[in-house]
Amino acid sequence: MGLTRNDLVEIARREVSNSGGPPVSERTIRDWVDEGLLPRAEARGRGRGRSPDWVYPDAAADRLVAIIRIRRFGRHRTDSLRLQLWSRGHDFPIHEIMDALQREFERFVKFFRRMARWNFDHREARNSSIQAIRNYRQSLGELDPDIASVGIQFTREALLITGSFVINGSLEPHTRSKACPSSQSDWLEKVVGGSAGLLALDDEDEGSGLERLLSLSEEQLLQGRTCFQLIESCFGICGALAGIHIPVLADKIRLLEQKILNTLYRPEWHTPFLAACILIAPQLISEILRDDEQDEEGTSTTEN
């Protein structure tokens, strides 16, 4: 059947009225079409000698609603909107996703490295004094009260080593220190892997997150999107299970769940989270397959 531009304007007006967010004008919709965020109108003939009607595919309505809902979480650049839509199942030419991901991730890394005051480096911590490590721990501040309220505990040492890992690099055996319990470093190496931090600058560290993004295949991108969607869906499942099994904490867990999701939807955090999912997807899949094989071997042994 198709939609006219006036139809799209009315759909946008209703969605903004229902869910909030900045207003959407006809000019804004036209810009989104020009930027490739919305599909282009197609000519539909009305008979010989008559000018054709220009209509948008019905799928444009769902894409338009998705854009409006994404914009509630903050101001987005075109690349950011494209990545948000793609991570939620809206398809674009893969080269557009690759280009957008590289630009947005590089922008985030430079912003983060400029703003973050992070001096701890786990690779050098074994040579640091106990007092120096204690000072690093104290500089982290308090755990988010919503996280603490549901009984989740992160030691300051765990936060230190995790932060240093994603910025500075690997946890090779010779770099491990008293600030990094081996169980934590083993888990990080299994899940994230690689020899450099996700947020390392590519001109500082070979194998940085940005450098690895430049060499991704289409299959790896799609695996990462699936990883992102699975993690996103897990929050809803955890909240539902908590309501059944831990009713006294159900409201707190749902509040925490919404806070995490809202953070991931914000434009400044969505890109690094998506990039991390794409980069760790191969390691996660490998670990899952290995665990499945071990379970099958265990079952077979038991049956025999």
N, C-alpha and C positions, 0 to 999 in steps of 0.2 A: 504493500500500500504506500509506504513512504511518508515522510514528514516534511512540512514546509519550515522555513526559518521562523515564521510566526509560531508554529507548533513548538519549536525548540525554546523560543523565548518564554512561552507560557509554561512549559515544563520546568524551566529554570526558575521562573517566578514562584511556582508552587513549592519546589524543593527548598528554595531559600526561606520561604515563609514557614515551612515545616521543620527544617533542621538547622536553620541559621546559616551564618556565613555572610561574606560580602555580596552585594547585589551583582547580578549578571545582566548586562545589556546586550542588545543585538550586536553591537560593535565587538563586545568581548567574545561572543560566540563566533563571529566572523574571524577574529584573530586566532581562536583555537583551531578553527578549520585551516587557516593559512599555515599554522605551525604544525599541522599534522596530528593534533591531539584528538580532533573529531574528524570523522570521514567526510569527504567532499560530497556535495550534492551531485546527482546524476540527472541528465536530461530525460524526460519522459514525453514522448510525442502525444499530441492531442489531435492528430489528423492532418491531412494534407492542407497546406497553406496556413496553418496555425502555429504560432510560436510554442515551443515545448514548455512544459512545467519543469521546474528544477526542484527535486525532492531529495531528502536525505534518507539513508537506509534506517529501518526501525532500530537497529543496534545503536544508532547515535544517541537515542534517548538514555539508554543504560550508561553509556560512556559519559554523557553530560551530567547525569546525576552523580556518578562516581567522582567526577572532577569537583563538583560543588561540595560534596562531603569531605573530600580530601582538603580542600581549601579552608575548612573550619579550623584546622590545626596550625595554620600559619601561612605566611606568604610564600608562594612557591615560584621558582623560576620554571621555564618551560621544560628544561631537562629534568628537574625534580618531579614535576607533574607526570612526565612520561614514565619515569621509573616507578613512581607510586602506582600508576595505572597498570603497568606491566607486571609488577610484583603481585597484583591482585587478579591476574588472569586476562587482562586486556592485551592482545597481541599487537606488536609493531614489527617492522622490519628489524632483523636482529642487529644490523649494523648501526641503526639508530640507537638501540639500547646500549650497545657497546660504547659508542661515542659519548652518550649521555652519562653512563656510569663512570667512565674515565674522567670526564670533566668535573662531575660533581664530587667524586671521591678525592681527586687532587685538590679541589677547592676546600673540602672538609679537612684534609690532612694539614694543609698549610695554615688554615684557621686554627685548628686544634693545637698545632705545635707553637703557634704564635701566642695563644692565649693561656694554654695550660702551663702551670708552674710545676713541672715534674722533674725532680732531680735524682730520684732513686733509680739505680741501674743494678738489677739483680746479678749481672755478670761481674760486677765489681764489689758486690756486697760482702763476699767472703773476706775481703781485705779491709772491710769497714769495722770500726769499733762498735761494741755493744751500745754505747751511748749514741753514736751516729744513727744506728738502725732504730733505736728508741725514738729519736727525734723525727725520723721519717714517719714512723707509725703515728705519732701524735699529730703530725701535720695533716692527716687524712680527715680529721673531723669525725662527727658522730654518724652512725648508721642511720639511714632514713627511718623515721619513726614508724611509718606504715609497714616497712619490711620487718622491723624489730617486733611489732605488735603481734605478728603471726608466728613468732618463735623461730624465724630464720636467723641463723647466726653466721656471720662472716668474720673470721679473725682479721685483724689489721694486717697480719703477715700475708694472709691469702689475698687481700685487696692490693697490697704492695706488689706482690709478685705478679699478679694478674695484670695490673696496670703497666708494670715494667715490661712484661712479656709482649703485650700488643704494641708497645712503643719501640722497645729496644731490640727484641729478637728472641732467639731460641734459648732453650734450657739444656744446652749440651752438658754432658756429665762434668766437664772440667769447669763449667761456669756455675754449678750449683753451690748454694751457700747455706749458712745457718738460718738465713731468712726465708728459705724455700724448702719446706718439707718435701721429701721425695715423692710422696703420694700425689701431691698437687702438681709437681712438675711432670710426672708420668702422665697424668690425665691431660694436662695442657698440650703436651707433645702429641698425644694420640688424637686429640680433637682438632687442634689448630695446625700443628706440624709446621714445617718450613724452617728456614734458617734466619729469617728476619721478621721483625714485627709488622703487624698489619698496618700500623700507623707510622712506620719508618718513612723518611723522605727518600725518594728513589735516587737522589744524588748523594746520599750518605750510605745507604745499605743496599748491597746487591740482593735481589730477591725480595724487595719490599712489597707491600700489598699492592701498590700502584703498578709496579713492574710486572707482578704476577697477573694483574687484571689485563694487561696489554697482550698477554699470550693465551687468553682463554679461547676455547672452542665454543661453538653454539651449544653442543651437548652439555658442557660444563655450566654455561649460563642457565640452561633450563633445569639442570640438577639443582643449582643454587636457588632458583625460584621455588622449586618444590620444597626445598629445605626451609626457606622463609615461610611458606604457607603452612607447613607442618608445625613449625615452632609457634606461629601465630595461633593456629587452631588449638594447640596444646593448652594455652592459657584458659580458653573457655572450658575445656574438658576438666582441667584442674579445679577451676572454680565450682563446676557442677559437682564433682566428686567430694570436694570439701564440704559443700552444703549437706551432703548425705552422711558422710562419715565423721565430720568435725563440726557439727552445727553451731557450737559455741563460737567458732572462729569464722563461720561462713561469710558474715558481712565484711569482716576485716580482709579476708582473702579476696573477696570480690572487689573491694576497694583497691587493694594492691594490684590485682589483675588489670583493672581499668587504668590505673596510673601507669603501669608498664606499657600497655597498649597505646595509651595516649602519647607516651614518650616516643615510642617507635614510629608513630604516625607523623610526628613533628618533622618538618622538612630537614632540620639540621641533624637529626639522628637516624632518619629512615635510610639514607644512602649508606652510611658506614655499616649499619646492621645488615642491609641487603648485601653489601660487598663482602662482609664477613661470612654470611651464609653461603655465598657463591664460592669463596675461597676454601671454606672448611668442608663443603659438601662431599668432595671425594674421600676425605679422611673419615667423615661420619659414615658414609655408605660402606666403606671398607670395614670399619669397626662393626657395623651392624651385621654385615655378611659373615664376618669372622665369628661373631657371637652366635649367629644362627647355625653355622657349621658345627661349632662346639656343642650347641644344644642337641643337634641331630646326632652327633657322635655319642653324646652321653645317653640319649634315648635308646640308640641302637645297642650300646653296651649293656644297658639295664635289661633290655628285652632278651638279649642273648644269655 
